[in-house]
Amino acid sequence: MDRIDRKILELLSADARMTGEALGARVGLSPSAAHRRVKALEEAGAIAGYRARLSRAAQGNPSTVFVQVTLTDQRQATMLAFEEALARTRQVAEAHLMSGPSDYLIKVLVRDDDSYERIHREILSALPGVQRLVSQFTIRTLESGE
């Protein structure tokens, strides 16, 4: 990966909808050369995908709850079973394997038509290997300006 590739990644991370023409102009390449570079970065795995960043209103104005999860043990099979089940849980927006007293920190989005009590009782507590859940509710989210 050279200087131009790093600049392309920087520009696309700021605006994933940038055209090949605009991208090429910003990095000093023709539109077709810029497009070839983007395709190569995608194939190499440097670009993992593209997504739309939805407003909170478009998401149903969800409440955000951060949940520290402690598993019964840290064996590979336990962690893998937990992660696979978690990936199928639509309410979980993010999950992070952590150092420290808990094993995972997950971000749960609770929409108006749902309740965290139900999610906690029926979904999170039922995940494989869960020993303990500690929940913290957000008061306000400060937007990052991405």
Secondary structure, 3 states (H helix, E strand, C coil): CCHHHHHHHHHHHHCCCCCHHHHHHHHCCCHHHHHHHHHHHHHCCCCCCCCCCCCCCCCCCCEEEEEEEEECCCCHHHHHHHHHHHHCCCCEEEEEECCCCCCEEEEEEECCCCCHHHHHHHHHCCCCCEEEEEEEECCCCCCCCC
